[in-house]
Amino acid sequence: MKSPILFAGVLAALWAASAPAADWDHEANIEAAVGAVVAGYRQGGPAEMERMVGACYGSVDGADGADEQVHQLAACAGMDFAAFLIDRRDAEQLGRERSAFFAAEKIMGRVERLGQWYHNPGVETQIIRAWSRSAAAALARSGLF
């Protein structure tokens, strides 16, 4: 009986060692990213949000090491989720078409890059949900909504 438990413990330890440490302030990271995309939206509208979000994701691979890459991806996801909500609100209030860039399947395609570092779909889903909740809360505090 000890062998399967020990084996599972060793596997869990190996998985944890291969995952980024993620020791930054997640809430502050997403709060800053949402603040930046809101400022960009106020200055340049939806086109500026698209530019910022695209540039953010483009910078993930250039970050140093897995920790920094996941940190950057979290910021990009925060921007993306907030921009999605802004785009949806604008489409409803202003009667314009929603941006194809912020379609849900496009956002998930970008955010699911998280699988590069976390190979457990359950963990990935929980992280993405937490990023989404943090982005919505930060957007609510921004005064834009």
Sequence and secondary structure as in RCSB ss.txt:
>XXXX:A:sequence
MKSPILFAGVLAALWAASAPAADWDHEANIEAAVGAVVAGYRQGGPAEMERMVGACYGSVDGADGADEQVHQLAA
CAGMDFAAFLIDRRDAEQLGRERSAFFAAEKIMGRVERLGQWYHNPGVETQIIRAWSRSAAAALARSGLF
>XXXX:A:secstr
 HHHHHHHHHHHHHHHHHS    S HHHHHHHHHHHHHHHHHHHHHHHHHHHHHHHHHTTTTSSHHHHHHHHHHH
HHHHHHHHHHHHHHHHHHH     GGG HHHHHHHHGGGGGT   HHHHHHHHHHHHHHHHHHHHHTT  
